[in-house]
Amino acid sequence: MSRRDFGRLLGVAGLGIAAPALAGTRSARAATRTWRVSGSAGTGLGGFDTAMKTLMQARNIPCGSLAVMREGRLILARGYTWSDDATLSVQPTSLFRLASLSKAITATAVMRLVQDGALSLATPVTELIDMTPPTGTTADSRLDQVTVRRLLQHLGGWDRDITPDPTYQDRKIATTLGVPLPIGKDDMVKYGAGLKLDHAPGSTYAYSNYGYLLLGQIVEKVSGLPYATYVQQKVLSPLGISRVRPGRSLQGDQAPGEVPYYSQYTGPSVFDAAGTTVPTPYGSFNVENRTAMGGWLSSAVDHVKFTQIFDLTTSVLTKSSVDAMFAKPETGLNSGGSYYGFGWFVRDVTGGQNTWHDGSLEGTTTIVTRRYDGITWAVLFDQRDDPSGLPYDYTTISAPLHNVANATTTWPTIDLFSQYY
């Protein structure tokens, strides 16, 4: 599903879609798998475990995690393992690649700089970082109309449905710039600066990883710190979050507690000129270059903890800053009645707002949902494809969880956060 279609998601009427059925057959290997659950949950929340089991077993997903928070209290923290590998045991604190859930982290860092008076949302990107195009190319004359605000709202003018996403063009960038693989973030920035904009800035929503790459570079330039250091100091540390960190690309470089990633596909490595064939989650894209747009590692518990920033219960952002992040863009509502704020999809509903995001990389499917009724969850999987052909899109993954939440009339009052912080 294209992110252009996400406007249809998370309306009040959309909270009751039925969960997918189990796949009719499983491979012989899958038949030897065992189902293991770790962590804790409040009384009456077994439906969430059942929903996750159904989703994972239908697709033979080895590793999953779910954290559910209600009114600021962690009421479920689970790790799920569906594997024939007895050494694999997912915990509530296991780390997964967040993919595009990382964009809310970057947006929060940018907004903290704005809040502290170090940055203006109206400043053009060309005044903040070097946007000199490659030799032989010319920058689009409208590039100075691409402001920080427009980058945050995917209104910069780059459209991956028209011009291939420059953050996945490693080999072409290396050839164009005459640099060796692996390329760096500065190489991506330079290559993108020579692309013609597909839309006038501010005129058209078009999801842009490149825009969030630029935002990460802006955080570095304005703060004077490495991007990840600034995030850890100003966004994560005030919440007591210490496990979250940038991910790495290659097998053998995993962080302690990080899950393995699975895909049925292979692809050429972006780390060597020969294009060595590798499992797609391990080297067919450069995770280190993607931190600001999709390369953070987190547990589900840590990610719902992070969302407390937007519940106005932390010292990270003020109400006016959060309001700015969830404000309507200059393009207004999309055709489905929602819009993209700063790192979040947003829909106004009776009683408040629903905000959400999905993430997708080879070997990774993630979603985060903040419901208007005070219920928040994060779901992390270590797979996004399998021979069943079943979907991994936001609606399919989130629907059974909404069904459980909608059917729950009595919620536990426990708070499991003290077990993890």
C-alpha positions in Angstrom: 0.0 0.0 0.0 1.3 3.4 -0.9 1.7 5.9 1.8 -0.5 8.2 -0.2 -3.3 5.8 0.8 -2.7 6.1 4.5 -5.4 8.9 4.7 -7.9 6.1 4.7 -6.4 4.6 7.9 -7.3 5.0 11.5 -10.7 6.6 11.1 -13.2 5.7 13.8 -15.0 3.4 11.4 -11.7 1.7 10.5 -11.1 0.3 13.9 -13.2 -2.9 13.5 -11.6 -4.6 10.5 -11.4 -8.4 11.0 -8.1 -10.1 11.6 -6.7 -12.3 8.8 -7.1 -16.0 9.0 -4.3 -18.4 9.6 -2.6 -19.7 6.4 -4.1 -22.9 5.3 -0.8 -24.8 5.1 2.7 -24.4 6.6 6.0 -25.7 5.4 7.6 -28.8 7.0 10.1 -26.6 8.7 7.4 -24.4 10.2 5.7 -27.4 11.6 8.7 -27.9 13.9 8.5 -24.4 15.3 7.4 -23.7 18.9 5.5 -20.7 20.2 7.2 -18.9 23.1 6.0 -15.8 24.9 8.0 -13.7 27.3 7.2 -10.7 29.4 4.1 -9.7 31.3 0.5 -8.5 30.7 -2.3 -7.2 32.9 -5.4 -9.2 33.5 -7.8 -9.5 30.6 -5.3 -8.7 27.8 -4.9 -12.2 26.4 -6.6 -11.1 23.2 -3.4 -9.2 22.3 -1.3 -12.3 22.6 -3.8 -14.2 20.4 -3.8 -11.5 17.8 0.0 -11.5 17.6 0.2 -15.3 17.4 -2.3 -15.3 14.5 -0.4 -12.6 12.6 3.0 -14.3 13.2 2.1 -17.9 12.6 0.2 -17.1 9.4 3.4 -15.6 8.0 6.0 -17.7 9.8 7.5 -14.6 11.4 10.2 -15.7 13.8 10.4 -12.7 16.1 7.8 -10.2 17.3 7.3 -7.8 20.1 4.3 -5.8 21.4 4.0 -3.1 24.0 0.7 -1.6 25.0 0.3 1.5 27.1 -2.9 3.1 28.4 -3.1 6.5 29.9 0.7 6.5 30.5 0.9 3.1 32.1 2.6 0.1 30.5 0.0 -2.7 30.7 1.5 -5.2 28.3 5.2 -5.9 27.4 5.8 -9.0 25.4 8.3 -10.8 23.3 7.1 -13.5 20.9 9.2 -16.3 19.3 7.9 -18.6 16.6 10.9 -20.6 15.7 12.6 -24.0 15.6 15.8 -22.4 16.9 15.8 -23.0 20.7 18.5 -20.4 21.2 16.2 -17.6 19.8 14.2 -16.0 22.6 12.6 -12.6 22.0 12.2 -10.5 25.1 10.2 -7.2 25.7 13.6 -5.4 25.6 14.8 -7.1 22.4 15.9 -4.6 19.8 14.5 -4.4 16.3 15.1 -2.0 13.4 12.4 0.7 13.6 12.5 1.5 9.9 10.4 4.7 9.4 9.2 4.9 13.0 12.6 6.6 13.2 11.1 9.7 11.5 9.2 10.7 14.7 12.5 10.6 16.6 14.1 12.9 14.0 11.1 15.2 14.0 11.2 15.4 17.8 14.9 16.3 17.7 14.2 19.1 15.2 11.3 20.4 17.2 13.5 20.5 20.3 16.0 22.7 18.5 13.1 24.9 17.5 11.8 25.0 21.0 15.2 26.0 22.3 15.5 28.9 19.8 18.3 27.3 17.8 16.3 26.7 14.6 13.3 28.1 12.7 10.8 26.0 10.9 10.7 28.7 8.2 14.4 28.5 7.4 15.3 27.0 3.9 17.4 23.9 3.9 19.9 25.8 1.6 20.7 28.1 4.4 21.4 25.3 6.9 23.5 22.7 5.1 25.6 22.4 1.9 23.3 21.6 -1.0 25.9 22.0 -3.8 24.9 19.6 -6.6 27.4 17.2 -8.3 29.6 18.6 -11.0 27.8 18.9 -14.3 24.4 19.2 -12.7 22.4 22.3 -11.6 20.3 22.6 -8.5 16.6 23.2 -9.0 15.8 26.9 -8.7 13.0 26.1 -6.3 15.3 24.4 -3.7 15.5 27.6 -1.6 11.7 27.2 -1.0 12.2 23.9 0.8 11.9 24.9 4.4 12.4 22.8 7.6 8.7 22.7 8.0 8.1 21.4 4.5 10.8 18.7 5.0 9.0 17.5 8.1 5.7 17.3 6.3 7.0 15.6 3.1 6.3 18.7 1.1 9.8 19.3 -0.2 9.0 18.3 -3.8 10.8 15.0 -4.2 8.5 12.2 -5.2 9.8 8.7 -5.3 6.9 7.6 -7.5 8.3 9.8 -10.2 12.1 10.0 -9.5 13.7 7.0 -7.8 14.3 7.5 -4.1 17.9 8.8 -3.9 18.5 7.1 -0.6 18.4 3.7 -2.4 20.7 4.7 -5.3 24.0 3.8 -3.6 25.7 2.4 -6.7 24.5 5.1 -9.0 25.6 7.8 -6.5 29.1 6.2 -6.2 29.4 6.3 -10.0 28.1 9.8 -10.4 30.3 11.2 -7.7 33.3 9.1 -8.5 33.5 7.7 -4.9 33.9 4.2 -3.6 31.3 2.1 -1.9 30.0 2.3 0.7 28.9 5.9 0.1 28.2 8.2 3.0 25.3 10.5 4.0 27.1 13.5 2.5 27.3 11.7 -0.8 23.5 11.1 -0.7 22.8 14.7 0.1 25.0 16.0 -2.8 23.5 13.6 -5.3 20.0 14.6 -4.3 20.8 18.3 -4.5 21.3 17.8 -8.3 17.8 16.3 -8.8 15.0 18.2 -10.3 12.1 18.6 -7.9 9.0 16.7 -9.0 6.6 19.2 -7.4 6.7 22.8 -6.4 7.7 22.9 -2.7 4.7 23.1 -0.5 2.3 22.0 -3.2 2.1 18.2 -3.0 2.5 15.6 -0.3 5.0 13.0 -1.4 6.7 10.7 1.2 10.4 11.4 1.1 13.2 9.5 2.9 15.6 12.1 1.4 13.8 14.9 3.2 14.4 13.2 6.5 18.0 12.5 5.6 18.4 16.3 5.2 16.7 16.8 8.6 19.2 14.6 10.3 22.0 16.6 8.7 20.3 19.8 9.9 20.2 18.5 13.5 24.0 17.9 13.3 24.8 21.3 11.8 22.6 23.3 14.2 23.4 21.4 17.4 27.1 21.0 16.7 26.8 17.3 17.8 26.5 14.1 15.9 22.9 13.5 15.1 22.6 10.4 17.3 24.4 12.0 20.2 21.9 15.0 20.1 18.9 12.6 20.0 20.2 10.5 22.9 21.0 13.6 25.0 17.9 15.7 24.3 15.2 13.2 23.4 15.9 9.8 24.9 17.9 10.4 28.1 15.2 12.6 29.7 12.9 9.6 29.5 15.5 7.2 30.9 15.8 5.4 27.6 19.3 4.0 27.2 18.8 0.9 24.9 17.8 2.8 21.8 20.7 3.3 19.4 21.5 3.5 15.7 21.4 0.2 13.8 24.1 -1.4 11.6 23.9 -3.1 8.3 26.0 -6.3 8.3 25.6 -9.7 9.9 28.0 -9.9 12.9 27.6 -6.2 13.7 24.3 -6.5 15.5 23.8 -4.7 18.8 23.5 -6.8 22.0 19.9 -8.0 22.3 19.1 -7.3 18.6 16.9 -9.8 16.8 18.0 -11.5 13.5 16.2 -10.4 10.3 14.6 -12.7 7.7 13.6 -12.4 4.0 13.1 -14.8 1.2 15.1 -12.6 -1.1 18.7 -11.8 -1.8 20.3 -8.8 -3.4 23.6 -7.1 -4.4 25.6 -5.6 -1.6 26.0 -1.8 -1.5 29.2 -2.3 0.5 31.5 -3.5 -2.3 32.0 -2.8 -6.0 31.4 -6.4 -7.0 27.8 -6.3 -5.7 28.2 -9.5 -3.7 24.9 -11.3 -3.3 23.7 -11.0 0.3 20.5 -11.7 2.2 18.5 -8.5 1.6 18.3 -7.4 5.3 22.1 -7.6 5.6 23.8 -5.2 3.1 21.4 -4.6 0.2 20.9 -1.2 1.8 23.0 0.9 4.2 21.4 1.1 7.6 24.1 3.5 8.9 23.1 6.1 6.3 19.5 5.7 7.2 19.4 6.5 10.9 17.5 9.8 10.7 14.9 8.4 8.2 14.7 4.7 9.3 17.8 3.3 11.0 17.2 3.4 14.7 17.0 0.3 16.9 14.5 0.1 19.7 12.4 -2.3 21.7 8.6 -2.0 21.7 8.7 -1.0 25.3 11.2 1.8 24.6 9.1 3.0 21.7 5.9 3.4 23.6 7.9 5.1 26.3 9.1 7.5 23.7 5.5 8.4 22.7 4.9 9.8 26.2 6.5 12.9 24.8 3.3 13.5 22.8 1.1 12.9 25.9 2.8 16.0 27.4 4.0 14.0 30.4 7.8 14.6 29.9 10.2 17.5 29.8 11.2 17.0 26.2 8.6 19.1 24.4 6.1 21.7 25.5 2.4 21.7 24.5 3.0 24.3 21.9 5.8 22.2 20.3 3.6 19.1 20.2 0.7 21.1 18.8 3.0 22.3 16.0 4.0 18.7 15.2 0.4 17.6 14.8 -0.8 20.8 13.0 -2.3 20.6 9.5 0.1 21.3 6.7 -0.5 24.0 4.1 -1.9 21.4 1.7 -4.7 20.6 4.2 -6.4 17.2 4.5 -5.7 14.5 2.0 -8.5 12.7 0.1 -9.0 10.3 3.0 -9.4 13.0 5.6 -6.0 12.7 7.3 -2.6 14.4 6.9 1.1 14.1 7.7 2.3 16.2 10.6 6.0 16.1 11.8 6.9 12.4 11.7 3.3 11.2 12.3 0.2 10.6 10.3 -2.7 12.4 11.9 -6.5 12.2 11.9 -8.9 14.3 13.8 -11.7 12.3 15.3 -14.5 12.9 17.8 -12.8 13.1 21.2 -9.3 13.8 20.0 -6.7 12.7 17.4 -5.5 9.4 16.2 -1.8 9.4 15.3 0.3 6.6 13.8 3.1 5.5 11.6 4.4 2.4 9.9 7.9 1.2 9.0 9.1 -1.2 6.3 12.5 -2.4 5.3 13.7 -5.8 4.0 13.5 -7.9 7.2 11.4 -5.4 9.1 7.8 -4.5 9.7 6.8 -2.0 12.4 3.8 0.1 13.5 3.1 2.5 16.2 -0.5 3.7 17.0 -1.7 6.4 19.4 -5.5 6.3 19.8 -7.6 9.2 20.9 -8.8 7.1 23.9 -5.4 7.0 25.5 -4.3 3.6 24.2 -0.9 3.3 22.5 0.9 0.3 21.1 4.1 -0.5 19.2 4.4 -3.7 17.1 7.8 -4.9 15.8 8.5 -7.8 13.5 11.8 -9.1 12.0 10.3 -9.9 8.6 8.2 -8.2 5.9 7.8 -11.0 3.2 7.3 -14.7 3.1 6.1 -17.3 0.6 2.5 -17.1 1.8 2.0 -13.8 0.0 0.0 -12.4 3.0 0.1 -8.6 3.4 2.3 -6.8 6.0 0.6 -3.4 5.5 -0.5 -1.1 8.3 -4.2 -1.9 8.1 -3.7 -5.7 8.2 -1.3 -5.6 11.1 -3.1 -3.1 13.2 -6.7 -4.2 12.6 -6.7 -7.2 15.0 -5.2 -5.1 17.7 -7.9 -2.5 17.3 -10.4 -5.3 17.5 -9.0 -6.4 20.9 -8.9 -2.9 22.2 -12.4 -2.1 21.1 -13.7 -5.3 22.8 -12.0 -4.6 26.1 -14.3 -3.1 28.7 -12.2 -3.4 31.8 -8.5 -2.3 31.6 -5.9 -3.3 34.2 -4.4 -0.5 36.3 -0.9 -2.0 36.6 2.2 -0.2 35.3 5.0 -2.4 34.1 7.4 0.5 33.3 9.3 0.0 36.6 10.4 -3.4 35.4 12.4 -1.8 32.5 13.5 1.6 33.8 
